[in-house]
Amino acid sequence: MPTESAVKSSLLPVDEAMKRILEGLPQKPPEAVSVLDAHGRVLAEPLRSRMTLPSQALSAMDGYAVRAIDCTKVPTNLVRVGEAAAGHPWTGKLDAGQAVRIFTGGVVPDGADAIILQEDVDATAEADGADITIREAAQAGKYIRPAGLDANKGDLLLDAGMTLSARGISLALATGNVSVICKPRPTIGVLSTGDELVRPGETPGPGQIISSNAFYLQAFIRACGGKAVDLGIARDKPGALRDAVEATNEPLDLIVTTGGASVGVHDHVVDDLGQKGSHLNFWKIAMRPGKPLIFGVLGDVPLLGLPGNPVSSAVCTLVFLQPAIAHLAGTEFTPEIFSARLGVALSENDQRQDYLRARFETSDDALPLIIPAQKQDSSMISVFANSTCLLIRPPFDPARQPGDIVTAMTIPPLL
Amino acid sequence: MPTESAVKSSLLPVDEAMKRILEGLPQKPPEAVSVLDAHGRVLAEPLRSRMTLPSQALSAMDGYAVRAIDCTKVPTNLVRVGEAAAGHPWTGKLDAGQAVRIFTGGVVPDGADAIILQEDVDATAEADGADITIREAAQAGKYIRPAGLDANKGDLLLDAGMTLSARGISLALATGNVSVICKPRPTIGVLSTGDELVRPGETPGPGQIISSNAFYLQAFIRACGGKAVDLGIARDKPGALRDAVEATNEPLDLIVTTGGASVGVHDHVVDDLGQKGSHLNFWKIAMRPGKPLIFGVLGDVPLLGLPGNPVSSAVCTLVFLQPAIAHLAGTEFTPEIFSARLGVALSENDQRQDYLRARFETSDDALPLIIPAQKQDSSMISVFANSTCLLIRPPFDPARQPGDIVTAMTIPPLL
């Protein structure tokens, strides 16, 4: 582990920063989740059936339950002795010459081994004691769903690692599962810092701006499967960060801050991490936008300190927070990286890995065309919100010409 | 409009059923939604800026605000006369020979037109009145974000039709928007019918099963952007459907029922739609699974009556409910249809369009390989939950051999 002065004196490469963040995030154990709340969760253990489904043989159709042996020669007459509807079993035992009126989902009575469709039967009445005439010969087992057709107790239903779909919920519930063991869901606190921030709905005074990063982050975290906890706005003074975090009762797996990450005397995140019991892992990375990124531990909770500029903050969120959430959830995130043909000229890059806001367009070429936005100022949310990808330029990338092949990362549409 | 007897006497083709459902669903007008609740919603109107952003010129860096004309020859000495931090503007006017200490996000004072980085300045003290030595020449406008750089009041920010992303939320809030005009979000009531059903967590008695369709439907509706209202379980008796719907206070755009759709004397959905003030549009379609599908109007609310078998219900949900939700939301849904190479032999199809539960596998071939599940019983949730697609066979499709090209529809992973 380098000393803090060594950390501060150099810009950490993006890959090294990523590695240190993931190493610094402990993975939580799996947890039991109510099936009704588990849509989209990743199964940490295989799902097994807790019962035999169906538990008894059921009729697949509306008709009459009979003994197949009674209905080999047709037409033939039987006597209706009872009725079995879904949820209302007939509890007697069928004897020779008898039939039980049965409806879809009704339990096939003891003694019966075939269902005759109602359209193949004439009945003197819809009542017990009625004479019925069978017009089609029976086939043993026909239109009967045997016990255990869908699952037997203990059967493997869904493999570990599967994401629970809506149809998986149906299967889990139908087989008697009320909870499933899932990969954990990270709880992430979001804290804005800055004396200039007012809440949405408030009118900013001179020099003030409306807080937006925190709500971006909360939507982002939820879309990535995490739980977001709003820690509010910390003002620019020493200790405000710790005070805000201590004010929540939620156990946090990660704190994400925005702002307060620069070298100015009003930026306190790094200083707060220097206090007893906390720890600065790194500060400042070789990335544009996003150079002042901070990673450390506040008390015993990992802290990712994002820059205050909205676009710097958001690009760091895409590059670092998305894999961090996946890691905390016991999974792995791989960004969608693609090759594209550059539509403009770019001058030589410096020592920082550059993430240019860009749009890609399909073209006649096998590769999509990529057009970086003309203005790349890291305060311009309007440019970022209309970008569909980030063109990634490695440190010291030489000047590029239109038509060169470059690398880019998709911005997921909801993020 | 055909009479009810005509509707009942023939099986409606799938495409015609789809057309009638969409025609029978009124589209709701757009609605204002709080930006904080609008993640993933489709914008019905363009989003425009309600303010100039930034509202005043701001410093992009930590340093000193100066008059560029004072700093053409360096080194040169100035006097620090004030401080401008984010949220704390300095309200004076800069005169010749003066500088104002400024931090990232601070308002550039009147009279200043350049920022000198703090690393290019020596100061006798971090206090007003200090003498400072400028070591780098100033460039007018450098490190200054002019008012309106990101947006001017009234600027178009996001086009109508865009889905609001997390970064779109950031943009909307930062530009003073507290609500956005979105395509409507349908509210859909889900009602199970059947005397055999018990709630999840209850132990089924003889002939009973655990209700699962309704929870599948609720997860499905939410994943498609709708609001699901649980109407509970209606028992198998006339009028129970209407009673359950009248018990909710939620204004519903659509009612979806499962079960009670067959011809049995215990199936009441069709009869309930025959009552005064209600209306049956169609019942029974040329589809497998899903033949007993019902569409009509209960009171003044459209009703889609799904079969009770879980897989029949779910396949109808994928084929009909997904486009219906999109239509109610003022958008259009196109299923993901693809061609695949059949891995097994299939016998000739009858008059019903068949949706076989299947899995597709990538292969060396340009087309994926598709393997229908061996057991296609419409009660088998385990087979459906592990299927990734539905192989679609048109009515009277001839017998097929391994290697034939067939058509299939992806089951979205979360559905």
Interface residues (C-beta under 8 A of the other chain):
Chain A: V35 L36 H39 G40 S49 L53 P54 S55 Q56 L58 A60 D62 A84 A85 A86 G87 H88 P89 T91 F103 T104 G105 G106 V107 Q118 E126 R145 L149 D150 A151 D155 L157 L158 T163 S165 A166 R167 G168 I169 S170 L171 L173 A174 T175 G176 V178 G194 D195 E196 L197 P200 G201 P204 P206 G207 Q208 I209 I210 S211 S212 N213 F215 Y216 L217 A219 F220 R222 A223 D236 S262 V263 G264 V265 H266 G308 N309 P310 A314 K375 D377 S379 M380 I381 S382 F384 A385 N386 I411 P413 L414 L415
Chain B: V35 L36 H39 G40 S49 L53 P54 S55 Q56 L58 A60 D62 A84 A85 A86 G87 H88 P89 T91 F103 T104 G105 G106 V107 Q118 E126 R145 L149 D150 A151 D155 L157 L158 T163 S165 A166 R167 G168 I169 S170 L171 L173 A174 T175 G176 V178 G194 D195 E196 L197 P200 G201 P204 P206 G207 Q208 I209 I210 S211 S212 N213 F215 Y216 L217 A219 F220 R222 A223 D236 S262 V263 G264 V265 H266 D267 G308 N309 P310 A314 K375 D377 S379 M380 I381 S382 V383 F384 A385 N386 I411 P413 L414 L415
